[in-house]
């Protein structure tokens, strides 16, 4: 299963590099795309997810998301008979989280002059790497993340299964999540896209940065996606699709 782990690792690096790179483009001073807006971010994140999925789906499940990986194991899509033991699932999750961390570091490397010119942006610097709620209410934020991730996982199951849209279906799903749920919690839906880059933000020597807001980061973006993903595969399995 070495290729699976490599695919999940490298794919998640690219996902976060491209996705957080979009956020850097829109947020940081001296970027040519500064203030391009939320639709630009939603389109960019759609491409950030679907293109690595297309690149590595031949060697790995291209999950790039611990919540999705757990859900696909729970519903048997990633079956032990095919080599996806609990140990392999844990290795996949570690690879995804490590990839998310490295992808975030690469964003900082690529945009370092822009980061250096943006020390006046405060919490917006953290927003390049990870999410924050529009209205801070942790129990409700967990629910909002669960709802967004429910749609993410349910739609991916349908797009890649019943409707056979492949990675284009993944693109449409991510854009849909962004345009519908982006204003609630930033639609993390994925610890490898939020918690791992949040850790990179906490460690990197970024000028003018604030704290990493772990009180939020270790709750809604971690708990909500797992709940939503598990409910999604259960509902999908119960429907005649």
C-alpha positions, 0 to 999 in steps of 0.5 A, spaced: 500 500 500 506 504 499 503 507 493 496 509 496 500 513 502 504 516 497 498 518 493 494 521 499 501 525 501 503 528 495 495 529 493 494 533 499 500 537 499 498 539 492 490 540 494 493 545 500 498 548 496 493 550 490 487 552 495 491 556 500 494 559 495 488 562 492 486 564 499 493 568 499 492 571 492 486 574 494 488 576 501 495 578 501 498 585 500 502 586 493 498 580 490 495 581 483 489 578 485 487 581 492 480 582 493 478 578 487 472 575 492 469 569 494 467 566 488 474 566 486 476 562 492 470 557 491 472 556 484 480 556 486 478 551 491 474 546 486 480 546 482 485 545 488 481 539 490 479 536 483 486 536 479 490 532 485 484 527 485 485 526 477 492 526 478 493 521 483 486 517 483 490 511 479 494 509 485 490 511 491 483 513 493 484 520 492 481 522 499 485 527 501 481 528 507 481 524 514 473 525 515 472 522 508 477 516 509 474 514 515 467 514 512 469 510 506 472 505 511 466 505 515 461 504 509 466 498 506 468 502 500 475 502 502 475 494 504 479 490 508 479 485 503 482 490 498 488 491 503 485 497 507 486 495 514 485 499 520 493 500 520 493 502 513 487 507 514 491 510 520 497 511 515 493 514 510 490 519 515 497 521 517 499 522 510 494 527 509 495 531 515 503 531 513 501 533 506 496 538 509 502 541 513 507 541 508 502 544 503 501 550 507 509 551 508 510 551 501 504 557 500 508 561 505 515 560 501 511 562 495 508 568 498 513 570 503 514 577 500 507 578 500 506 575 507 512 580 509 508 586 506 501 584 510 503 584 517 498 589 518 492 584 516 491 581 523 487 575 523 486 575 515 493 572 515 490 566 519 485 566 514 490 564 508 491 557 512 485 555 516 478 557 517 474 561 522 466 562 523 462 567 521 458 567 528 462 564 533 458 558 537 462 552 537 456 547 538 452 550 532 459 551 528 460 543 529 453 542 526 454 547 520 461 543 519 457 537 519 452 539 514 457 542 509 461 535 510 454 531 509 453 534 502 461 534 500 461 526 502 454 525 499 455 529 493 462 525 491 459 518 492 453 520 488 458 524 482 463 518 482 458 513 483 450 513 481 452 519 476 459 517 474 461 524 473 468 523 476 473 528 478 468 534 474 463 532 479 468 533 485 469 540 482 462 541 482 461 539 489 467 543 492 464 549 488 457 548 491 460 547 498 463 554 497 458 558 494 453 555 499 456 554 506 463 558 505 460 564 509 458 560 515 465 557 517 469 557 511 467 550 509 473 547 512 470 540 511 477 537 512 482 537 518 488 536 513 485 542 510 484 546 516 488 543 522 494 541 519 495 548 515 493 551 522 499 548 525 503 550 520 501 557 521 502 557 528 509 555 527 512 559 521 515 566 523 510 570 519 510 577 521 504 580 524 500 574 525 496 573 531 494 566 535 492 560 531 485 560 535 486 552 537 479 553 541 476 553 535 481 549 530 480 543 535 473 543 535 468 544 529 473 543 523 475 536 527 469 534 529 463 536 525 466 533 518 467 526 521 460 527 523 457 529 517 461 524 513 459 518 517 452 520 516 452 522 509 455 515 507 449 512 511 444 516 508 447 514 501 447 507 503 440 507 505 437 510 498 436 507 492 441 510 488 
